[in-house]
Every structure is written in C-alpha cells, then in structure tokens.
Amino acid sequence: MLLPATRYTALAAAALVLPLLGRAPTTTKYRIDQSLSQEMDATPAGGPRQKIAFTTSSFVTVSLADSAGGKVMRVVVDSLRGDSAVPIPAAVLDSARGAEFHGFVAKSGKPSGLQPVRPNPAAVQIQGLLSDFFPWIKAGLKVGDSWTDTTAKTDATGNDSVTVRRVSAYKAAASATWNARKAVRITEDFTSSVAGTQPTPSGSARIEGTGSGKGSYYVSPDGRYLGGDWQQQSSLSISGSFAKQPLPITIVQKTKVIALK
C-alpha cells in the first residue's frame, strides 16, 4: 500500500519561487527524476514486512506570465515514464501527456499549489508527482541571505484528510555552476509533521509521524530556476481496525530537477 499522503507532495519538499523580473512570459522545460522507497512493518498485525520502491522520469514545460498581484504558472506534461514497480498503471502514465496544471506565484515570491485545468484520472494520479518540484527563491536574493518558511498542506478524500506541516530554513550559500550554467546555490533544511486519516482497502486509517530533509537549488543570474536535488526521510505510523497497534512506516524520497532550456 503506497500512502498518498506521503507521496511526492506530502513530505517532499520545497516551495520554490522565481524572482519576478521583467514583464515578458518565460518558458522553461524541465526533467524531473524521482525515486521513492517505502517499507511498512505489518508484523504487529500478523502480516509481513511490505516494501515498495520505484522511480519516475517526467518532462514538463513551465510558463510564467505576469498577472495582477504576481504571475500565473502553467505546467504542461510532455511525457511521464516509470519503472516496472510504479504503482500507477502504465496506461495512466501514457495518458498524462498533455495534462495541464495552473498555479499562481504571488509578488512575495510564494507559489500556490498546482491544480489540473481539466479533471481526469491521469491528472489526479500525477498531481502529486509535480506539486513540489518547483521550489521557493526569494526575489532579489544575494549570497549570504537566509530566510525561513512555514507551510501546511491538506489532502482530502471524502471524509478523510491528511495535513503536512513543514518548517524550512533557506540560505543563499554561494555562487556555483549547475548543469554548466552560472548560478547561486540555495540550501534548504526542513522538518515536517504529518497527521490525519485516509482511506485504505482495510478501512479508514490514522496516519501520523515526522520527517526531515535537505537539498540544494540553483538560480541563474537572470532569476531562472535551473533545478536542484534533495532527499528526505519520514518515519510514520498507521493505525486502524486492521491492527491492534500502530504499524511503523519508513519512506525515503529523492528528487533531481534539471532545466533543459
């Protein structure tokens, strides 16, 4: 059982923002490589240890256009592929091509979550894979700057909902090179907490726990997000009528993003 609340959106992380420089729309293509491994110890409920590990590679086109109060963000999926262990059916991944999502970046630099323009099974399945790949960069940053951010995201399904709260510490650490391009390297360290209920084949389940992670993100001199990589680990527990005591779950997620042009 893969936990939707802890997939790429829930504990993944960073909220990233581009500096709002200039009036012309900007368009950038990105490659996003992600991996997730999850292990649940079901022995307290008389079951085995359950493991799942998979990787995905996504290619997306991101456009940012000036709008009242900030910028409109448009994300179009060019392609999405996964290995043989991905729990999302291959047909759904294939049908995701052309799926479009919209978000908004406020003048403060903080983005809202991506939402599908047209609801469809493919968009719902891959929304979690995309929602956190685009992080937060403070406008006008310079090497040595540091700042913090606190976010809370709630995923709801029927009467169930899971809330993830995250506290992040950012620092514009140094001048650097990323994918052969000059950039400023931004480091992030974060902690997170998870609490709520979600549906499972065995009934509603209570989920709670904590996580932590760190990574680096890169911004070009003209304010474009060039990509980055990060890793996070979460220690959770799940409980319900299917188990007399909470079952521990460990999740490790890795993400790498590269701007193609």
Residue frames as qw, qx, qy, qz and C-alpha x, y, z in Angstrom:
[[0.000, 0.888, 0.459, 0.000, 0.00, 0.00, 0.00],
 [0.408, 0.223, -0.003, 0.885, 1.51, 3.29, -1.09],
 [0.141, -0.671, -0.514, 0.516, 0.44, 6.17, 1.11],
 [0.303, 0.748, 0.343, 0.480, -0.98, 9.03, -0.99],
 [0.284, -0.955, -0.077, -0.030, -0.42, 11.44, 1.86],
 [0.543, -0.663, 0.367, 0.362, 3.30, 10.77, 1.87],
 [0.757, 0.438, 0.318, 0.365, 3.87, 10.55, -1.84],
 [0.522, 0.257, 0.055, 0.811, 5.78, 13.27, -3.60],
 [0.103, -0.728, -0.144, -0.662, 3.57, 16.12, -2.44],
 [0.657, -0.701, -0.255, -0.106, 3.22, 15.31, 1.19],
 [0.674, -0.639, 0.107, 0.355, 6.71, 15.11, 2.51],
 [0.645, 0.322, 0.215, 0.659, 8.50, 16.26, -0.45],
 [0.398, -0.686, -0.485, 0.369, 9.57, 19.48, -0.34],
 [0.292, -0.239, 0.018, 0.926, 10.44, 22.73, -1.01],
 [0.314, 0.844, 0.418, -0.121, 8.26, 25.56, -2.03],
 [0.514, -0.166, 0.288, 0.791, 10.23, 27.41, -4.69],
 [0.262, 0.878, 0.338, -0.213, 9.69, 30.69, -6.31],
 [0.592, 0.326, 0.212, 0.706, 11.23, 32.62, -9.12],
 [0.135, -0.452, -0.133, 0.872, 12.10, 36.28, -8.74],
 [0.410, 0.747, 0.521, -0.044, 9.55, 38.31, -10.62],
 [0.254, -0.509, 0.304, 0.764, 11.85, 40.05, -13.05],
 [0.034, 0.115, -0.621, -0.775, 10.65, 41.59, -16.29],
 [0.585, 0.258, 0.248, -0.728, 7.28, 41.51, -17.99],
 [0.580, 0.320, -0.605, -0.442, 7.75, 39.02, -20.81],
 [0.941, -0.194, 0.113, -0.253, 6.45, 35.48, -20.17],
 [0.015, -0.587, 0.808, 0.043, 9.20, 32.94, -19.52],
 [0.954, 0.071, -0.070, -0.282, 9.06, 29.32, -20.67],
 [0.043, -0.587, 0.805, -0.076, 11.40, 26.58, -19.45],
 [0.887, 0.012, -0.403, -0.227, 11.47, 22.82, -19.96],
 [0.343, -0.586, 0.661, -0.318, 12.48, 20.60, -17.05],
 [0.702, 0.039, -0.708, -0.062, 13.37, 16.97, -16.49],
 [0.525, -0.528, 0.402, -0.533, 12.30, 15.63, -13.08],
 [0.631, 0.112, -0.766, 0.042, 13.75, 12.33, -11.85],
 [0.530, -0.488, 0.342, -0.603, 12.21, 11.00, -8.66],
 [0.539, 0.039, -0.840, 0.049, 12.56, 7.85, -6.57],
 [0.578, -0.461, 0.249, -0.625, 10.62, 6.59, -3.57],
 [0.487, 0.035, -0.866, 0.110, 11.16, 3.61, -1.29],
 [0.567, -0.424, 0.171, -0.685, 8.63, 2.67, 1.39],
 [0.428, 0.029, -0.892, 0.142, 8.71, -0.09, 3.98],
 [0.603, -0.437, 0.090, -0.661, 5.83, -0.94, 6.31],
 [0.121, 0.181, -0.935, 0.279, 6.30, -3.41, 9.16],
 [0.673, -0.234, -0.236, -0.661, 2.99, -5.27, 9.35],
 [0.474, 0.052, -0.855, 0.205, 4.24, -7.99, 11.71],
 [0.168, -0.005, 0.613, -0.772, 2.35, -6.49, 14.72],
 [0.675, 0.191, 0.087, -0.708, -0.84, -7.24, 12.76],
 [0.787, 0.002, 0.615, -0.038, 0.31, -10.74, 11.79],
 [0.712, 0.698, 0.070, -0.020, 1.48, -9.72, 8.33],
 [0.804, 0.065, 0.077, 0.587, 4.87, -9.46, 6.60],
 [0.200, -0.597, 0.114, 0.769, 7.14, -6.50, 6.03],
 [0.559, 0.696, 0.441, 0.098, 5.83, -4.76, 2.91],
 [0.342, -0.491, 0.282, 0.750, 8.30, -2.98, 0.64],
 [0.562, 0.727, 0.367, 0.143, 7.89, -0.92, -2.48],
 [0.317, -0.586, 0.262, 0.698, 10.47, 1.08, -4.43],
 [0.579, 0.600, 0.483, 0.266, 10.11, 2.81, -7.79],
 [0.262, -0.372, 0.175, 0.873, 11.38, 5.66, -9.98],
 [0.438, 0.772, 0.460, -0.004, 9.77, 8.07, -12.42],
 [0.342, -0.169, 0.269, 0.884, 11.09, 10.49, -15.06],
 [0.254, 0.813, 0.498, -0.161, 8.96, 13.43, -16.12],
 [0.328, 0.077, 0.269, 0.902, 9.44, 16.10, -18.78],
 [0.033, 0.806, 0.552, -0.211, 7.39, 19.27, -18.33],
 [0.286, 0.433, 0.173, 0.837, 7.11, 22.75, -19.82],
 [0.274, -0.660, -0.497, 0.492, 6.64, 25.59, -17.34],
 [0.201, 0.557, 0.243, 0.768, 5.43, 29.07, -18.34],
 [0.261, -0.560, -0.463, 0.636, 5.26, 32.11, -16.06],
 [0.150, 0.566, 0.390, 0.711, 3.22, 35.14, -17.18],
 [0.030, 0.028, -0.350, 0.936, 2.66, 38.46, -15.41],
 [0.307, -0.597, -0.671, -0.315, -0.74, 38.89, -13.81],
 [0.303, -0.737, 0.063, -0.600, -2.34, 41.16, -11.23],
 [0.685, -0.624, 0.269, -0.263, -0.59, 40.51, -7.94],
 [0.602, -0.428, 0.657, 0.149, 2.05, 38.15, -9.28],
 [0.249, 0.392, -0.735, -0.494, 2.50, 35.56, -12.01],
 [0.906, 0.088, 0.130, -0.394, 0.33, 32.80, -13.43],
 [0.194, -0.445, 0.859, 0.164, 2.18, 29.48, -13.66],
 [0.865, 0.285, -0.056, -0.410, 1.23, 26.97, -16.35],
 [0.309, -0.423, 0.847, 0.094, 2.71, 23.46, -16.34],
 [0.835, 0.324, -0.168, -0.413, 2.18, 21.05, -19.26],
 [0.716, -0.305, 0.624, 0.075, 3.30, 17.41, -19.07],
 [0.420, 0.592, -0.545, -0.419, 5.34, 16.49, -22.14],
 [0.757, 0.092, -0.639, -0.099, 5.92, 12.89, -21.04],
 [0.526, -0.535, 0.506, -0.426, 5.99, 10.71, -17.93],
 [0.772, 0.188, -0.604, -0.060, 7.60, 7.31, -17.57],
 [0.587, -0.587, 0.452, -0.327, 8.10, 4.96, -14.64],
 [0.104, 0.347, -0.931, -0.043, 9.87, 1.68, -13.98],
 [0.501, -0.166, -0.791, -0.310, 8.06, -1.64, -13.70],
 [0.321, -0.298, -0.768, 0.467, 7.40, -1.16, -9.96],
 [0.150, -0.083, 0.066, -0.983, 5.44, 2.12, -10.24],
 [0.199, 0.331, 0.853, -0.351, 2.00, 1.61, -8.63],
 [0.432, 0.573, 0.078, -0.692, 0.33, 3.89, -11.20],
 [0.787, 0.328, 0.515, 0.093, -0.77, 1.89, -14.30],
 [0.415, -0.144, 0.458, 0.773, 1.36, 2.46, -17.42],
 [0.161, 0.605, 0.630, 0.460, -1.76, 3.43, -19.37],
 [0.221, -0.916, -0.299, 0.153, -2.42, 6.26, -16.91],
 [0.443, -0.560, 0.245, 0.656, 1.15, 7.50, -17.22],
 [0.352, 0.173, 0.614, 0.685, 0.88, 7.43, -21.02],
 [0.024, 0.757, 0.580, 0.302, -2.42, 9.30, -20.98],
 [0.353, -0.762, -0.205, 0.503, -0.88, 12.02, -18.82],
 [0.415, 0.008, 0.342, 0.843, 0.84, 13.52, -21.84],
 [0.026, -0.481, -0.392, -0.784, -0.63, 16.96, -22.47],
 [0.425, -0.701, -0.553, 0.152, -2.13, 17.26, -18.97],
 [0.191, 0.574, -0.056, 0.794, -2.15, 20.92, -17.92],
 [0.494, -0.585, -0.517, 0.382, -1.89, 22.41, -14.44],
 [0.095, 0.768, 0.029, 0.633, -2.19, 26.01, -13.27],
 [0.570, -0.493, -0.420, 0.506, -0.77, 27.71, -10.19],
 [0.059, 0.941, 0.089, 0.320, -0.01, 31.25, -9.03],
 [0.639, -0.057, -0.282, 0.714, 3.17, 32.94, -7.79],
 [0.183, -0.931, -0.298, 0.106, 2.44, 35.94, -5.58],
 [0.275, 0.876, -0.205, 0.339, 4.55, 39.10, -5.68],
 [0.551, -0.711, 0.416, -0.133, 6.11, 37.95, -2.43],
 [0.246, 0.517, -0.809, -0.134, 7.52, 35.03, -4.39],
 [0.384, -0.080, 0.867, -0.306, 5.41, 32.32, -2.78],
 [0.351, 0.029, -0.703, -0.618, 3.57, 29.90, -5.12],
 [0.741, -0.054, 0.330, -0.582, 0.18, 28.27, -4.65],
 [0.556, -0.092, 0.823, 0.071, -0.30, 24.57, -5.35],
 [0.187, 0.172, -0.681, -0.687, -0.80, 23.26, -8.86],
 [0.589, 0.279, 0.598, -0.466, -4.32, 22.25, -9.87],
 [0.361, 0.163, 0.783, 0.479, -5.35, 20.40, -13.04],
 [0.241, 0.156, -0.198, -0.937, -7.13, 22.55, -15.64],
 [0.742, -0.015, -0.352, -0.571, -9.38, 19.64, -16.63],
 [0.585, -0.355, 0.662, -0.306, -10.04, 16.88, -14.09],
 [0.844, 0.268, -0.396, -0.246, -9.22, 13.43, -15.40],
 [0.940, -0.334, 0.000, 0.069, -7.78, 10.20, -13.92],
 [0.755, 0.297, -0.128, 0.571, -4.31, 10.89, -15.30],
 [0.049, 0.705, -0.159, 0.689, -4.17, 14.40, -13.85],
 [0.697, -0.631, 0.085, -0.331, -5.28, 13.19, -10.42],
 [0.965, -0.135, -0.039, 0.221, -2.69, 10.38, -10.39],
 [0.686, 0.268, -0.077, 0.671, 0.28, 12.56, -11.38],
 [0.135, -0.904, -0.056, -0.401, -0.61, 15.74, -9.48],
 [0.716, -0.681, 0.125, 0.091, 1.41, 14.54, -6.53],
 [0.822, 0.050, 0.184, 0.537, 4.45, 13.90, -8.72],
 [0.384, 0.584, 0.176, 0.693, 4.52, 17.53, -9.84],
 [0.279, -0.900, -0.282, -0.182, 3.36, 19.65, -6.96],
 [0.561, -0.787, 0.100, 0.235, 6.70, 20.05, -5.19],
 [0.794, 0.166, 0.184, 0.555, 9.30, 20.09, -7.92],
 [0.264, 0.685, 0.113, 0.669, 9.20, 23.88, -8.23],
 [0.546, -0.382, -0.504, 0.550, 10.76, 25.45, -5.07],
 [0.123, -0.963, -0.238, 0.027, 10.92, 28.92, -3.38],
 [0.591, 0.081, -0.028, 0.802, 13.58, 31.52, -4.18],
 [0.129, -0.795, -0.332, 0.492, 13.34, 34.92, -2.59],
 [0.454, 0.820, 0.187, 0.295, 13.23, 37.83, -5.03],
 [0.106, 0.911, -0.256, 0.305, 16.42, 39.89, -5.17],
 [0.868, -0.471, 0.080, 0.132, 18.44, 37.33, -3.24],
 [0.347, 0.776, -0.495, 0.177, 22.22, 37.58, -2.88],
 [0.725, 0.074, -0.620, 0.290, 24.85, 35.26, -1.49],
 [0.175, 0.111, -0.607, 0.767, 24.63, 35.24, 2.30],
 [0.528, -0.227, -0.018, -0.818, 20.88, 35.85, 2.52],
 [0.150, -0.103, -0.972, 0.150, 18.85, 33.45, 4.68],
 [0.510, -0.152, 0.016, -0.847, 15.15, 33.10, 5.43],
 [0.178, 0.060, 0.953, -0.237, 12.58, 30.66, 6.81],
 [0.509, -0.052, -0.375, -0.773, 9.15, 29.47, 5.71],
 [0.316, 0.058, 0.868, -0.380, 6.31, 27.51, 7.28],
 [0.467, 0.053, -0.515, -0.717, 3.71, 25.73, 5.14],
 [0.470, 0.070, 0.791, -0.386, 0.71, 23.48, 5.72],
 [0.413, 0.151, -0.620, -0.649, -0.89, 21.32, 3.01],
 [0.569, 0.055, 0.679, -0.461, -4.05, 19.28, 3.40],
 [0.279, 0.091, -0.800, -0.522, -5.07, 16.47, 1.05],
 [0.552, 0.067, 0.515, -0.653, -8.72, 15.48, 1.38],
 [0.297, 0.004, -0.853, -0.429, -10.56, 12.39, 0.11],
 [0.514, -0.504, -0.643, -0.262, -14.21, 12.19, 1.14],
 [0.562, -0.801, -0.101, -0.177, -14.33, 12.34, 4.94],
 [0.832, -0.300, 0.019, 0.466, -10.59, 11.72, 5.25],
 [0.288, 0.919, -0.135, 0.232, -7.82, 14.31, 5.18],
 [0.814, -0.238, -0.084, 0.523, -4.10, 14.42, 5.91],
 [0.047, 0.993, -0.066, 0.081, -2.22, 17.61, 6.79],
 [0.806, 0.039, -0.091, 0.584, 1.52, 18.01, 6.33],
 [0.147, -0.988, 0.032, 0.033, 3.23, 20.91, 8.09],
 [0.819, 0.175, -0.030, 0.545, 6.77, 21.86, 7.18],
 [0.228, -0.941, 0.093, 0.232, 9.30, 24.35, 8.54],
 [0.810, 0.380, 0.080, 0.441, 12.14, 25.20, 6.14],
 [0.323, -0.816, 0.161, 0.453, 15.36, 27.16, 6.58],
 [0.722, 0.615, 0.151, 0.278, 16.91, 28.55, 3.39],
 [0.360, -0.747, 0.226, 0.511, 20.29, 30.13, 2.69],
 [0.638, 0.760, -0.114, 0.040, 21.81, 31.56, -0.49],
 [0.837, -0.447, 0.151, 0.277, 25.04, 29.75, 0.20],
 [0.417, -0.476, 0.470, 0.616, 27.44, 30.51, -2.66],
 [0.514, 0.606, -0.331, -0.508, 28.00, 31.18, -6.32],
 [0.635, -0.115, 0.762, 0.046, 28.05, 27.88, -8.20],
 [0.330, 0.297, -0.637, -0.631, 27.66, 26.08, -11.53],
 [0.610, 0.151, 0.704, -0.330, 24.69, 23.82, -12.23],
 [0.706, 0.478, 0.514, 0.096, 24.38, 21.90, -15.50],
 [0.559, 0.151, 0.266, 0.771, 27.19, 24.05, -16.96],
 [0.003, 0.777, 0.279, 0.564, 25.39, 27.32, -16.10],
 [0.182, 0.220, -0.460, 0.841, 26.35, 30.02, -13.60],
 [0.524, -0.594, -0.507, -0.339, 24.04, 30.16, -10.61],
 [0.247, -0.499, 0.525, -0.643, 23.53, 30.90, -6.94],
 [0.497, -0.118, -0.860, 0.024, 23.23, 27.75, -4.82],
 [0.500, -0.452, 0.172, -0.719, 20.44, 27.83, -2.24],
 [0.269, 0.035, -0.938, 0.217, 20.46, 25.26, 0.54],
 [0.620, -0.386, -0.090, -0.677, 17.38, 24.08, 2.39],
 [0.185, 0.020, -0.922, 0.338, 16.97, 22.13, 5.62],
 [0.541, -0.287, -0.132, -0.779, 13.46, 21.24, 6.74],
 [0.093, 0.048, 0.933, -0.345, 11.43, 19.27, 9.24],
 [0.484, -0.162, -0.420, -0.750, 7.84, 18.12, 8.77],
 [0.306, 0.035, 0.825, -0.474, 4.95, 16.57, 10.64],
 [0.380, -0.098, -0.698, -0.599, 2.06, 14.50, 9.30],
 [0.213, 0.153, 0.793, -0.550, -1.33, 13.88, 10.90],
 [0.559, 0.190, -0.127, -0.797, -4.75, 12.80, 9.66],
 [0.665, 0.105, 0.723, -0.155, -6.81, 9.93, 8.28],
 [0.356, 0.420, -0.539, -0.638, -7.02, 8.42, 4.81],
 [0.910, 0.097, 0.115, -0.387, -8.95, 5.58, 3.19],
 [0.045, -0.433, 0.885, 0.164, -7.33, 2.16, 2.69],
 [0.566, -0.020, -0.717, -0.407, -8.67, -1.19, 1.40],
 [0.432, -0.228, -0.818, 0.305, -9.00, -2.20, 5.07],
 [0.263, -0.836, -0.480, 0.043, -10.94, 0.90, 6.10],
 [0.037, 0.942, -0.095, 0.319, -10.08, 4.37, 7.32],
 [0.807, -0.101, -0.279, 0.511, -6.57, 4.64, 8.78],
 [0.272, -0.956, 0.033, 0.107, -4.93, 7.13, 11.12],
 [0.764, 0.344, -0.079, 0.541, -1.52, 8.38, 9.92],
 [0.242, -0.965, 0.098, -0.034, 0.99, 10.43, 11.88],
 [0.858, -0.109, 0.067, 0.498, 4.73, 10.98, 12.10],
 [0.115, -0.895, 0.174, 0.394, 7.64, 13.24, 11.29],
 [0.822, 0.402, 0.169, 0.366, 10.20, 13.77, 8.56],
 [0.241, -0.822, 0.213, 0.471, 13.31, 15.74, 7.70],
 [0.779, 0.423, 0.301, 0.352, 15.35, 16.52, 4.63],
 [0.201, -0.746, 0.208, 0.599, 17.82, 18.77, 2.90],
 [0.701, 0.459, 0.427, 0.339, 18.86, 19.77, -0.58],
 [0.237, -0.437, 0.204, 0.843, 20.32, 22.41, -2.89],
 [0.458, 0.746, 0.484, 0.007, 18.61, 24.54, -5.54],
 [0.451, -0.159, 0.292, 0.828, 20.11, 26.75, -8.23],
 [0.269, 0.873, 0.345, -0.215, 19.08, 30.09, -9.72],
 [0.613, 0.357, 0.225, 0.668, 20.67, 31.77, -12.75],
 [0.237, -0.185, -0.119, 0.946, 21.72, 35.45, -12.73],
 [0.247, -0.172, -0.348, -0.888, 18.55, 36.37, -14.66],
 [0.491, -0.117, 0.445, -0.740, 16.35, 34.73, -11.99],
 [0.792, 0.097, -0.423, -0.429, 15.51, 31.39, -13.65],
 [0.764, -0.362, 0.493, -0.205, 15.20, 28.20, -11.66],
 [0.388, 0.556, -0.699, -0.227, 17.83, 25.79, -13.06],
 [0.853, -0.083, -0.501, -0.118, 16.98, 22.75, -10.95],
 [0.237, -0.605, 0.616, -0.445, 18.49, 21.02, -7.96],
 [0.673, -0.064, -0.734, -0.062, 18.44, 17.83, -5.95],
 [0.366, -0.455, 0.469, -0.663, 17.25, 16.86, -2.47],
 [0.511, -0.081, -0.856, 0.006, 16.45, 13.93, -0.24],
 [0.456, -0.411, 0.292, -0.733, 14.06, 13.39, 2.64],
 [0.366, -0.052, -0.924, 0.102, 13.24, 10.62, 5.08],
 [0.537, -0.378, 0.029, -0.754, 9.99, 10.13, 7.01],
 [0.155, -0.019, -0.944, 0.289, 9.11, 7.95, 9.98],
 [0.531, -0.194, -0.122, -0.816, 5.36, 7.40, 10.16],
 [0.165, 0.067, 0.949, -0.261, 2.83, 5.08, 11.76],
 [0.484, -0.117, -0.446, -0.744, -0.54, 3.88, 10.51],
 [0.135, 0.066, 0.881, -0.448, -3.32, 2.51, 12.69],
 [0.563, -0.027, -0.265, -0.782, -6.91, 1.35, 12.32],
 [0.853, -0.145, 0.250, -0.435, -9.29, -1.54, 12.84],
 [0.876, 0.363, -0.318, -0.004, -6.90, -3.75, 10.85],
 [0.578, 0.285, -0.566, 0.514, -4.19, -3.60, 13.55],
 [0.601, -0.666, -0.417, 0.144, -4.18, -3.70, 17.35],
 [0.430, -0.698, 0.051, 0.571, -1.23, -1.32, 17.47],
 [0.342, 0.862, -0.159, -0.337, 0.27, 1.24, 15.05],
 [0.891, 0.182, 0.244, 0.337, 2.35, -0.12, 12.19],
 [0.269, -0.717, 0.237, 0.597, 5.65, 1.72, 11.52],
 [0.694, 0.641, 0.258, 0.199, 6.45, 3.03, 8.04],
 [0.397, -0.578, 0.273, 0.659, 9.73, 4.40, 6.71],
 [0.595, 0.742, 0.291, 0.104, 9.83, 6.42, 3.49],
 [0.415, -0.474, 0.300, 0.716, 12.86, 7.77, 1.63],
 [0.524, 0.786, 0.327, 0.010, 12.37, 10.14, -1.32],
 [0.439, -0.359, 0.324, 0.757, 14.90, 11.60, -3.74],
 [0.456, 0.825, 0.328, -0.066, 14.31, 14.25, -6.42],
 [0.421, -0.304, 0.335, 0.786, 16.55, 15.76, -9.09],
 [0.409, 0.831, 0.345, -0.151, 15.46, 18.56, -11.44],
 [0.446, -0.208, 0.386, 0.780, 17.35, 19.88, -14.47],
 [0.385, 0.755, 0.115, -0.518, 16.33, 22.82, -16.67],
 [0.733, 0.211, 0.524, 0.378, 16.72, 21.72, -20.29],
 [0.316, 0.275, 0.294, 0.859, 16.31, 25.13, -21.95]]
